[in-house]
Amino acid sequence: MMRRIYEDFAYSDEGRSDCYWDSTVTARRWPVLQGTHQADVAIIGAGFTGLNAAIELAAGGASVIVLDAEWPGWGASGRNGGFCCMGGAKASDAAIARRYGQGALDDWDTAQVQAINLVARRVSSLSLDVEQHSDGEIVLAHSRHAMKRLQRSGETVDRAGLAAMGMGGPQFHGGLHTRVGFGLNPRRYLEGLARHAASIGVNIYGHSPMTQLKRGRQRWHAVTPDGWVEADQVLIATNGYTSDDLPDWMAARYLPALSSVIVTRPLTPDEQQAQGWTSDLMAYDTRTLLHYFRLMPNGRFLFGMRGGVTCTARAEAVTRRRLRTHFEQMFPAWRHVEATHTWSGLVCLMPALVPFAGEVPDMPGVHAAMGWHGNGVAMGSYAGASIAGRIAGTNAHSLPEFTGRTPTRFPLGQYRRSLLRLAYLGYSLTDAL
């Protein structure tokens, strides 16, 4: 029995049962692990991080087994908003520079760009049809005060400029365009990674949750209900779906948070013009409790925001109503447009608001990579490749030193999601300014 901090609904099929991305792929059936298996490296979690690590390791000649509690793409990697962009930390640039030094911030900026480039190379080299679009991303000021802050960060466009770019909306006071990154279909990217990994010798098993990680005489044993894997090295890449006792060191060192998404039916050109939104740029607003959205190549509109702090069927219904309300307030011309798909999932926050990608203390050979703060398409992929490089001794895909520092624990232990309730209240007040 896994030790997780939300209600069972968060870890069931119900929250993701209406995920749009599932309708865009023909999923492969993966075998269940049975019996004893040997590998150089066992990877727990078949998402962006685990699969990119597996590809790097297998390409270098290592034998790799990947275990997933459900199946590749079931978790956040197969149900996110599809923003391959700068990000991975919730800490501000100023906080990172103050805490770790300007050099560390420069390294972090470099790693973010390299992460996007890694995904672009994967998509290109594997000839994946991921519905790629968008010349970078734009952050939209949700208030006049937010616009003033944006203006201190770079060259901005005002409300009239946004309208001319095809980004009209009553809540947008201007924006800052960063020409790095692109939108994609995350599930198609994930499926492409999984199929490629399998083609180069990686053994992937679904419905094979690791229930225990223990040390044998010489190797680690990743135990599942029907077997186990003996391996020299282990990478835990389960992010917001991690269990607090696998291993016990994990307890309270990460904080899952709910995010919810809708996708509309295809919007007609006339409907797009009526709202004034015809741009395919990835967009998000300046709220701390931000909204993220984009017009996809097929005319559908994706809109997401943070969820609640309770995850039951009733709470999910409330969140979906709130999501729809926010969508209609921001895009009033589309109040009549139905959402054909609505779903939710868990992102992962860390105590210092920066990712962790390093070795688990006092467990030599066990590594963990987690905490992308809602931006895991690029940084989760890159961190997986980075950990693989460390395991292989190549030091490829470098990350700043601070990402390897052992994270502290959140207060309140298994009740730590209560912290979100207080944080959300405070952020709601500051976002209103």
C-alpha positions as CSV (number, residue, x, y, z in Angstrom):
1,M,0.0,0.0,0.0
2,M,1.6,3.3,-1.1
3,R,1.8,6.1,1.4
4,R,0.4,9.1,-0.5
5,I,-1.2,12.4,0.8
6,Y,-4.3,12.9,-1.3
7,E,-7.6,10.9,-1.4
8,D,-7.6,7.8,-3.5
9,F,-9.5,9.7,-6.3
10,A,-6.2,11.5,-7.2
11,Y,-4.5,8.2,-7.9
12,S,-7.3,6.6,-9.8
13,D,-8.3,6.6,-13.4
14,E,-11.3,8.8,-12.7
15,G,-9.5,12.2,-12.7
16,R,-7.8,11.5,-16.0
17,S,-10.6,9.5,-17.7
18,D,-11.6,12.4,-20.0
19,C,-8.0,13.4,-20.9
20,Y,-8.0,14.8,-24.5
21,W,-4.5,13.5,-25.2
22,D,-5.7,9.9,-24.8
23,S,-7.9,10.3,-27.9
24,T,-4.9,11.2,-30.1
25,V,-2.8,8.1,-29.7
26,T,-3.1,4.3,-30.1
27,A,-1.6,3.2,-26.9
28,R,0.6,0.2,-26.7
29,R,-0.1,-2.6,-24.1
30,W,2.9,-3.1,-21.9
31,P,3.6,-6.4,-20.0
32,V,3.5,-6.8,-16.3
33,L,6.7,-7.7,-14.5
34,Q,6.8,-11.2,-13.3
35,G,9.6,-13.1,-11.7
36,T,13.2,-12.0,-11.1
37,H,15.0,-9.8,-13.6
38,Q,18.5,-8.4,-13.8
39,A,19.5,-4.9,-15.0
40,D,22.3,-2.4,-14.7
41,V,19.7,0.3,-13.9
42,A,16.1,0.1,-12.7
43,I,14.0,3.2,-13.3
44,I,10.8,3.7,-11.4
45,G,8.3,5.8,-13.5
46,A,7.8,5.7,-17.2
47,G,7.3,9.5,-17.8
48,F,9.4,12.1,-19.5
49,T,12.2,11.8,-16.8
50,G,12.3,8.0,-16.6
51,L,12.1,7.4,-20.4
52,N,14.7,10.0,-21.3
53,A,17.1,8.5,-18.7
54,A,16.4,5.0,-20.1
55,I,17.1,6.2,-23.7
56,E,20.4,7.8,-22.7
57,L,21.6,4.8,-20.7
58,A,20.6,2.2,-23.3
59,A,22.3,4.2,-26.0
60,G,25.4,3.9,-23.9
61,G,25.1,0.1,-23.6
62,A,23.5,-0.3,-20.2
63,S,20.7,-2.8,-19.6
64,V,17.7,-0.9,-18.3
65,I,14.3,-1.9,-16.9
66,V,11.5,0.7,-16.4
67,L,8.6,0.0,-14.0
68,D,5.4,2.0,-13.9
69,A,2.6,1.6,-11.4
70,E,0.1,2.1,-14.3
71,W,1.5,2.6,-17.8
72,P,3.7,5.0,-19.7
73,G,1.9,8.4,-19.9
74,W,-0.6,7.7,-17.2
75,G,0.7,10.3,-14.8
76,A,1.6,14.0,-15.4
77,S,3.6,13.3,-18.5
78,G,0.6,12.1,-20.4
79,R,-1.9,14.7,-19.1
80,N,-0.2,18.1,-18.9
81,G,-0.7,21.2,-21.0
82,G,2.0,20.4,-23.5
83,F,4.1,23.5,-22.8
84,C,7.8,22.8,-23.7
85,C,9.2,26.0,-22.3
86,M,11.5,27.7,-19.9
87,G,10.8,26.8,-16.3
88,G,11.1,24.0,-13.8
89,A,11.5,26.2,-10.7
90,K,9.0,28.3,-8.9
91,A,11.7,30.3,-7.2
92,S,12.3,33.6,-8.9
93,D,15.5,34.4,-10.7
94,A,16.3,36.9,-8.0
95,A,15.8,34.3,-5.3
96,I,18.0,31.8,-7.1
97,A,20.8,34.4,-7.6
98,R,20.5,35.5,-3.9
99,R,20.6,32.0,-2.6
100,Y,23.1,30.3,-4.9
101,G,24.9,33.1,-6.7
102,Q,24.7,34.8,-10.1
103,G,26.8,32.0,-11.7
104,A,24.2,29.4,-10.6
105,L,21.4,31.5,-12.1
106,D,23.3,31.7,-15.4
107,D,23.8,27.9,-15.4
108,W,20.1,27.5,-14.7
109,D,19.1,29.7,-17.6
110,T,21.5,27.7,-19.9
111,A,20.0,24.4,-18.7
112,Q,16.4,25.6,-19.4
113,V,17.3,26.4,-23.0
114,Q,19.2,23.1,-23.3
115,A,16.2,21.3,-22.0
116,I,14.0,22.7,-24.7
117,N,16.6,21.8,-27.3
118,L,16.8,18.3,-26.1
119,V,13.0,17.8,-26.6
120,A,13.3,19.4,-30.0
121,R,16.0,16.9,-30.9
122,R,14.1,14.0,-29.7
123,V,11.0,15.0,-31.7
124,S,13.1,15.6,-34.8
125,S,15.4,12.5,-34.6
126,L,12.4,10.2,-33.9
127,S,10.2,11.9,-36.6
128,L,7.4,12.3,-34.1
129,D,4.2,14.0,-35.1
130,V,3.6,16.0,-31.9
131,E,1.5,18.8,-33.4
132,Q,4.3,21.2,-32.7
133,H,3.6,25.0,-32.8
134,S,4.2,28.4,-31.2
135,D,7.2,30.8,-31.5
136,G,8.0,30.6,-27.8
137,E,5.6,31.8,-25.2
138,I,4.1,35.0,-23.9
139,V,3.3,36.0,-20.3
140,L,0.3,38.3,-20.1
141,A,-0.1,40.9,-17.4
142,H,-3.4,40.4,-15.5
143,S,-3.3,43.9,-13.9
144,R,-1.7,47.3,-14.4
145,H,0.7,46.6,-11.5
146,A,1.7,43.4,-13.2
147,M,2.3,45.2,-16.4
148,K,4.7,47.6,-14.7
149,R,6.7,44.7,-13.4
150,L,6.8,43.1,-16.8
151,Q,8.1,46.3,-18.3
152,R,11.1,46.1,-16.0
153,S,11.9,42.6,-17.3
154,G,12.1,43.4,-21.0
155,E,10.5,44.8,-24.1
156,T,6.7,44.4,-23.8
157,V,3.7,44.9,-25.9
158,D,0.7,46.9,-24.7
159,R,-3.0,46.0,-24.9
160,A,-3.3,47.3,-28.5
161,G,-0.2,45.4,-29.5
162,L,-1.7,42.2,-28.1
163,A,-4.8,42.7,-30.1
164,A,-2.8,43.2,-33.2
165,M,-1.0,39.9,-32.5
166,G,-4.3,38.1,-32.2
167,M,-4.4,37.9,-28.4
168,G,-7.4,39.9,-27.3
169,G,-9.0,39.6,-23.9
170,P,-10.5,41.9,-21.2
171,Q,-8.1,40.8,-18.5
172,F,-4.8,41.3,-20.5
173,H,-3.0,44.6,-20.0
174,G,0.0,43.7,-22.1
175,G,2.6,41.0,-22.4
176,L,6.2,39.9,-22.7
177,H,7.1,37.5,-25.5
178,T,10.0,35.0,-25.1
179,R,10.9,33.4,-28.3
180,V,12.1,30.1,-26.8
181,G,10.0,26.9,-26.6
182,F,7.0,25.4,-28.3
183,G,3.7,23.7,-27.7
184,L,3.2,20.0,-28.4
185,N,1.0,17.0,-27.8
186,P,2.7,15.6,-24.7
187,R,1.1,12.1,-25.1
188,R,2.5,11.7,-28.6
189,Y,5.9,12.8,-27.4
190,L,5.7,10.3,-24.5
191,E,4.5,7.4,-26.7
192,G,7.3,8.2,-29.1
193,L,9.9,8.0,-26.3
194,A,8.5,4.7,-25.0
195,R,8.4,3.1,-28.4
196,H,12.0,4.2,-29.2
197,A,13.2,3.1,-25.8
198,A,11.7,-0.4,-26.3
199,S,13.3,-0.5,-29.8
200,I,16.8,-0.1,-28.4
201,G,16.4,-2.7,-25.8
202,V,14.8,-1.0,-22.8
203,N,12.3,-3.4,-21.0
204,I,9.2,-1.4,-20.0
205,Y,6.6,-2.9,-17.6
206,G,3.2,-1.5,-16.8
207,H,0.9,-2.2,-13.9
208,S,4.1,-3.0,-12.0
209,P,4.3,-0.7,-9.0
210,M,7.4,-0.8,-6.9
211,T,6.2,-1.7,-3.4
212,Q,9.5,-2.0,-1.7
213,L,13.1,-0.9,-2.4
214,K,15.6,-2.9,-0.4
215,R,19.3,-3.6,-0.4
216,G,20.4,-7.2,-1.3
217,R,23.9,-8.5,-0.7
218,Q,25.4,-6.5,-3.6
219,R,22.5,-4.9,-5.5
220,W,19.2,-3.1,-5.0
221,H,16.0,-5.0,-5.3
222,A,13.0,-3.1,-6.7
223,V,10.1,-5.3,-5.6
224,T,6.7,-5.4,-7.3
225,P,3.6,-7.5,-6.5
226,D,4.7,-10.2,-8.9
227,G,8.5,-10.0,-9.0
228,W,11.5,-7.8,-8.6
229,V,14.4,-6.3,-10.4
230,E,17.9,-6.6,-9.2
231,A,20.0,-3.6,-10.3
232,D,23.2,-1.7,-9.4
233,Q,21.6,1.7,-9.8
234,V,18.0,2.9,-9.3
235,L,16.3,6.1,-10.5
236,I,13.1,7.2,-8.9
237,A,11.2,9.4,-11.4
238,T,7.7,9.4,-10.1
239,N,7.4,13.2,-9.4
240,G,4.0,14.1,-7.9
241,Y,2.9,10.5,-7.8
242,T,5.7,9.4,-5.5
243,S,5.0,7.5,-2.4
244,D,6.4,8.8,0.9
245,D,7.8,5.4,1.9
246,L,9.6,4.4,-1.4
247,P,12.1,5.0,0.2
248,D,11.3,6.5,3.6
249,W,13.7,9.3,2.8
250,M,11.1,10.7,0.4
251,A,8.6,11.5,3.1
252,A,7.6,15.2,3.0
253,R,10.4,16.2,0.7
254,Y,8.0,17.0,-2.1
255,L,4.5,18.4,-2.3
256,P,2.0,17.3,-5.0
257,A,-0.5,20.0,-6.1
258,L,-3.5,19.6,-8.3
259,S,-3.8,21.2,-11.8
260,S,-6.9,21.0,-14.0
261,V,-7.4,21.4,-17.8
262,I,-10.1,21.7,-20.3
263,V,-10.0,21.4,-24.1
264,T,-12.8,22.8,-26.2
265,R,-14.2,21.7,-29.4
266,P,-12.5,23.2,-32.5
267,L,-13.2,26.9,-32.7
268,T,-14.3,28.2,-36.1
269,P,-12.4,31.2,-37.6
270,D,-15.4,33.4,-36.9
271,E,-15.4,32.4,-33.3
272,Q,-11.7,33.1,-33.0
273,Q,-12.1,36.5,-34.5
274,A,-15.1,37.3,-32.2
275,Q,-12.9,36.8,-29.2
276,G,-9.9,38.4,-30.9
277,W,-7.7,35.3,-30.2
278,T,-6.2,33.9,-33.3
279,S,-2.6,33.4,-32.1
280,D,-1.0,30.0,-31.6
281,L,1.4,31.3,-29.0
282,M,1.6,29.5,-25.7
283,A,0.4,31.9,-23.1
284,Y,0.1,32.2,-19.3
285,D,-0.7,35.1,-17.0
286,T,1.2,36.8,-14.3
287,R,-0.9,35.5,-11.4
288,T,0.9,33.4,-8.9
289,L,-2.1,31.1,-9.2
290,L,-1.6,31.3,-12.9
291,H,-3.8,30.3,-15.9
292,Y,-2.1,28.7,-18.9
293,F,-3.7,28.4,-22.4
294,R,-3.0,28.0,-26.1
295,L,-4.9,27.7,-29.4
296,M,-3.8,24.3,-30.8
297,P,-3.2,23.6,-34.6
298,N,-6.6,21.9,-34.9
299,G,-8.5,24.9,-33.6
300,R,-9.2,23.5,-30.1
301,F,-8.4,25.7,-27.2
302,L,-6.6,24.4,-24.1
303,F,-7.1,26.2,-20.8
304,G,-5.7,25.2,-17.4
305,M,-5.3,26.4,-13.9
306,R,-4.5,25.1,-10.4
307,G,-7.0,22.8,-8.7
308,G,-8.1,22.5,-5.1
309,V,-6.5,20.9,-2.1
310,T,-9.0,18.1,-1.8
311,C,-9.4,15.4,-4.5
312,T,-12.7,13.5,-4.3
313,A,-15.4,13.2,-7.0
314,R,-17.3,16.0,-5.4
315,A,-14.3,18.3,-5.0
316,E,-13.4,17.5,-8.6
317,A,-16.8,18.7,-9.8
318,V,-16.4,21.9,-7.9
319,T,-13.0,22.5,-9.4
320,R,-14.3,21.9,-12.9
321,R,-17.1,24.4,-12.4
322,R,-14.5,27.0,-11.2
323,L,-12.3,26.2,-14.2
324,R,-15.2,26.9,-16.5
325,T,-16.0,30.1,-14.8
326,H,-12.4,31.4,-15.1
327,F,-12.3,30.4,-18.8
328,E,-15.5,32.3,-19.5
329,Q,-14.4,35.4,-17.6
330,M,-11.1,35.5,-19.6
331,F,-12.7,34.6,-23.0
332,P,-16.3,35.9,-22.8
333,A,-16.9,35.5,-26.5
334,W,-16.6,31.7,-26.0
335,R,-19.1,31.3,-23.2
336,H,-21.2,29.2,-25.6
337,V,-18.3,26.9,-26.6
338,E,-18.4,23.5,-25.0
339,A,-15.4,21.8,-23.5
340,T,-15.2,18.3,-24.9
341,H,-12.6,17.1,-22.4
342,T,-11.8,18.0,-18.8
343,W,-9.3,16.3,-16.5
344,S,-6.8,16.8,-13.6
345,G,-3.4,15.7,-12.4
346,L,-0.6,16.3,-9.9
347,V,2.3,18.7,-10.4
348,C,5.2,18.6,-7.9
349,L,6.6,21.4,-5.7
350,M,9.8,21.3,-3.6
351,P,10.6,23.0,-0.4
352,A,13.2,25.4,-2.0
353,L,11.0,25.8,-5.1
354,V,13.8,24.4,-7.3
355,P,14.0,20.9,-8.7
356,F,16.0,18.0,-7.2
357,A,18.1,15.7,-9.4
358,G,20.6,13.8,-7.4
359,E,21.6,10.9,-5.3
360,V,19.5,9.8,-2.3
361,P,21.7,10.2,0.9
362,D,22.9,7.0,2.5
363,M,21.6,5.0,-0.3
364,P,24.5,4.7,-2.8
365,G,23.3,4.0,-6.3
366,V,19.8,5.3,-5.7
367,H,18.9,8.6,-7.5
368,A,15.8,10.7,-7.6
369,A,14.6,13.4,-10.0
370,M,11.5,15.4,-9.3
371,G,9.9,18.8,-8.7
372,W,9.3,20.5,-12.1
373,H,6.7,22.9,-10.6
374,G,4.4,22.4,-13.5
375,N,7.0,22.7,-16.3
376,G,8.1,19.1,-16.7
377,V,8.0,18.6,-20.5
378,A,11.4,20.2,-21.0
379,M,13.1,20.1,-17.6
380,G,11.8,16.7,-16.6
381,S,13.1,15.3,-19.9
382,Y,16.5,17.0,-19.4
383,A,16.9,16.0,-15.8
384,G,16.3,12.4,-16.8
385,A,19.1,12.7,-19.4
386,S,21.3,14.4,-16.9
387,I,20.9,11.7,-14.2
388,A,21.7,9.1,-16.9
389,G,24.9,11.0,-17.7
390,R,25.9,10.9,-14.1
391,I,25.2,7.2,-13.8
392,A,27.2,6.5,-17.0
393,G,30.0,8.8,-15.9
394,T,29.7,11.0,-19.0
395,N,28.5,14.2,-17.2
396,A,26.4,15.0,-20.2
397,H,23.4,17.4,-19.9
398,S,24.7,19.3,-16.9
399,L,22.4,20.9,-14.3
400,P,23.4,23.6,-11.8
401,E,24.9,22.3,-8.6
402,F,22.0,23.5,-6.5
403,T,19.6,20.9,-8.1
404,G,21.7,18.2,-6.5
405,R,21.3,19.6,-2.9
406,T,19.3,17.4,-0.6
407,P,15.8,18.9,-0.2
408,T,14.6,19.7,3.3
409,R,11.2,18.4,4.4
410,F,7.9,20.3,4.3
411,P,6.3,20.9,7.7
412,L,3.3,18.8,8.8
413,G,4.4,15.6,7.2
414,Q,1.6,13.6,5.7
415,Y,-0.7,16.6,6.3
416,R,1.4,19.0,4.4
417,R,-1.1,19.7,1.6
418,S,-2.8,21.9,4.3
419,L,0.0,24.3,3.5
420,L,-1.5,24.8,0.1
421,R,-4.8,26.0,1.5
422,L,-3.0,28.9,3.3
423,A,-0.7,29.6,0.4
424,Y,-3.6,29.7,-2.1
425,L,-5.5,32.2,0.2
426,G,-2.5,34.5,0.3
427,Y,-1.8,34.2,-3.4
428,S,-5.4,35.0,-4.2
429,L,-5.1,38.2,-2.2
430,T,-1.8,39.3,-3.9
431,D,-3.1,38.3,-7.4
432,A,-6.0,40.6,-6.9
433,L,-3.6,43.6,-6.6
